[in-house]
Amino acid sequence: MLQLSKKVEYALIALRHMAMNSHGHVFTAKEIAAKYNISYELLAKVLQKLTKSGVIVSTQGMRGGYSLEKKPDQIQVSYIINVIEEEKTTITECYADGGESCSIFNACTIRKPLGKIQHNLNALFENTTLEQIV
């Protein structure tokens, strides 16, 4: 079954936490990791990626941490997935790598139906915002 990676899960957990409590508050990676009992090290790496992409902003110093850069309704789940994942997330290899990676690409009887499913999944992630999962 299609499954999001731990990195994507942690990103969504952290962003949802920030969106639910955002009113000018700055959150530390340690605080979020402790609240949800998740790996601090992995969360810190995820938060760095989200900072580089402009989804969140990092504040340095004694009262530093992370906060949302954009409003929750402006952050698409598909964008988060693409920022966090190094490889494109697809339901089959041929949609990730193209037909060259599949020895039966031209004769495949499930490629087109699975392509429709992939299209629908992509549309669902693109049309879902952080605000909708808060």
Helices and strands as residue ranges (DSSP letters): H 6-20, H 29-36, H 40-53, E 56-59, E 65-68, G 72-74, H 77-84, H 93-97, G 99-101, H 111-127, G 130-133
